[in-house]
């Protein structure tokens, strides 16, 4: 389980209020219009990396990525180099990957297992819980030298839900479950396995596009684009396999499917009301028929179909703002902003422990299928948008007004707002959350 350290601020970083005149209010308008500089201004991007990825909860990793004492993984949180470790007692820590002496990055490996991290510059070493372990030539420091003040900086808040570890640099951030809020129900649905197998996360791919990270974040709450951006995929699938497969249920916005604003910037596309079973809806992937027949031969039709329906658990795009989208069956993607006009997307697949190997092979094949077809369409559009937004200053506004002020949006009992499947309900709410976080005067900090 993640650790609960005493929070002792070390070099607090004030998160500045917006410029005089309500700058952020002017960038995010109540009528659903968002100013183009939100996607193109490098200074705004730098503020996002501090505020959006500092003041609230941010997804770090899944606990199965560091299962054993001493395991670690390095990653970036709003450009901050971070090491997430599991210490010798099994506690999870999120540590700044920065030596407390002169600031060098201390760990260059992407993952591994180690009891100590040693700075390559002057040889200071740190335990895997962040504590300063040894100072080279220590006799040169006075007796007043404060070892604790030179521990690695820790995230003051680290919490886990169902193995998903989140961190925040705001020591007073609300409890994680309150932050997840109404998104919890569909999140649980995605993680629950009817056959109760333990899950393990494996990385399947990383993609890159030369555009702002929020374009992908928006896109994962946007059904409107599917019949147009992915027309070639729709046509190919229908020509090869007939109707009723893959994205075929997206051909009209007159359906029981819906989008939701789930508060805190979280948003959902819920396709489940229009889907058949995940297995029957899925297009053929390499091995689909042979693996399924083997399962039927070995387990019988009823038991085999229970497993096959779990290969995708398709039907949702659940964005937990700002940096993770859960896409069904526990599979998820993580946004990593690199620059105002460059983004990495890391894709992860969930393996079911003790399930037949054919099931997990199929889960991997289904997870990668759309990555190499539909995601290419999306990335092409993101890059076209970035070029136009950056280079046509005479056209200032981006329109997210679809569904606003209509009877298509309905407040739900859990505080969420549900809209028509092609509406921009969740995206508008995410930009209101963006404005709230960017306008915050909360002081972020690290703990000792």
VENTACOR-V220107 format. One record per run of one state. SS is the DSSP state (H for helix, E for strand, - for the rest). FROM is the first residue (numbers start at 1). TO is the last residue. If there is no record, write none. Layout:
# VENTACOR-V220107
ss=SS from=FROM to=TO
ss=SS from=FROM to=TO
This chain:
# VENTACOR-V220107
ss=- from=1 to=1
ss=E from=2 to=2
ss=- from=3 to=9
ss=E from=10 to=14
ss=- from=15 to=22
ss=H from=23 to=27
ss=E from=28 to=28
ss=- from=29 to=32
ss=E from=33 to=35
ss=- from=36 to=36
ss=H from=37 to=40
ss=- from=41 to=41
ss=H from=42 to=51
ss=- from=52 to=57
ss=E from=58 to=62
ss=H from=63 to=66
ss=- from=67 to=70
ss=E from=71 to=77
ss=- from=78 to=79
ss=E from=80 to=86
ss=- from=87 to=91
ss=E from=92 to=96
ss=- from=97 to=110
ss=E from=111 to=113
ss=- from=114 to=115
ss=E from=116 to=118
ss=- from=119 to=124
ss=E from=125 to=127
ss=- from=128 to=131
ss=E from=132 to=134
ss=- from=135 to=137
ss=H from=138 to=140
ss=- from=141 to=147
ss=H from=148 to=150
ss=- from=151 to=153
ss=E from=154 to=155
ss=- from=156 to=156
ss=E from=157 to=161
ss=- from=162 to=163
ss=E from=164 to=168
ss=- from=169 to=175
ss=H from=176 to=191
ss=- from=192 to=198
ss=E from=199 to=209
ss=- from=210 to=212
ss=H from=213 to=219
ss=- from=220 to=225
ss=H from=226 to=229
ss=- from=230 to=230
ss=H from=231 to=241
ss=- from=242 to=245
ss=H from=246 to=250
ss=- from=251 to=257
ss=E from=258 to=261
ss=- from=262 to=266
ss=E from=267 to=270
ss=- from=271 to=271
ss=H from=272 to=274
ss=- from=275 to=277
ss=H from=278 to=281
ss=- from=282 to=287
ss=H from=288 to=299
ss=- from=300 to=300
ss=H from=301 to=309
ss=- from=310 to=315
ss=E from=316 to=320
ss=- from=321 to=323
ss=E from=324 to=328
ss=- from=329 to=330
ss=E from=331 to=339
ss=- from=340 to=341
ss=E from=342 to=352
ss=- from=353 to=356
ss=H from=357 to=369
ss=- from=370 to=373
ss=H from=374 to=391
ss=- from=392 to=396
ss=E from=397 to=399
ss=- from=400 to=409
ss=E from=410 to=411
ss=- from=412 to=416
ss=E from=417 to=420
ss=- from=421 to=424
ss=H from=425 to=438
ss=- from=439 to=442
ss=E from=443 to=447
ss=- from=448 to=448
